[in-house]
Amino acid sequence: MHHLPKKDQMRSRLPFALTALAFVAASGGLTACPIERATYVYSTDRHVTATFADLGVVKGWMSPLALGVHLGPSKASYWFLFDHGSARRTALISTTDVHAAGWRPPAPDGGVRPLGETSYLSWDGDRRVRQAIPLPGDRAPRFLLLPELEELLWYRATPRVGLAQGLFTYAACRQ
């Protein structure tokens, strides 16, 4: 016959349970950070980060979010808008600086695309790829992968940027 623990035994386990929960949260297993406040660090260069910006309504685009890749010491940033055509993958379409005065989004089927486009993959600790385009308020994923980013920065950026292949890992929730 199984007996429930006494109140004293339960109280003695509470600090351990809270410590374990804090560890899981700190390791990224649990994050309640909305995607538009998440900061990511690149696995092969800790000076390269990624953030999301909520642009409000972006006419012709499926999400009001833009993804920025920031190159640390050079202070260069590259911005992308989300697209999801007939393919099963989510695409990122390069755009000019979304924070520049007078910025306007390119037309979904054309316009200035400084780096072209790349694929976008995101997933959590459960290793399930998220299929949906991110929207403001969505829970920040644990990992982001832009598979062609290294090629875009080497062949399309001016000046060229040499970056080893890697992925972005959730690092912090901005206030």
Salt bridges, closest charged atoms under 4 A:
ASP8 OD1 - ARG11 NH1 3.27
ASP45 OD1 - HIS47 ND1 3.40
GLU117 OE2 - ARG89 NH2 3.32
ASP124 OD2 - ARG130 NH2 2.87
ASP124 OD2 - ARG139 NH2 2.59
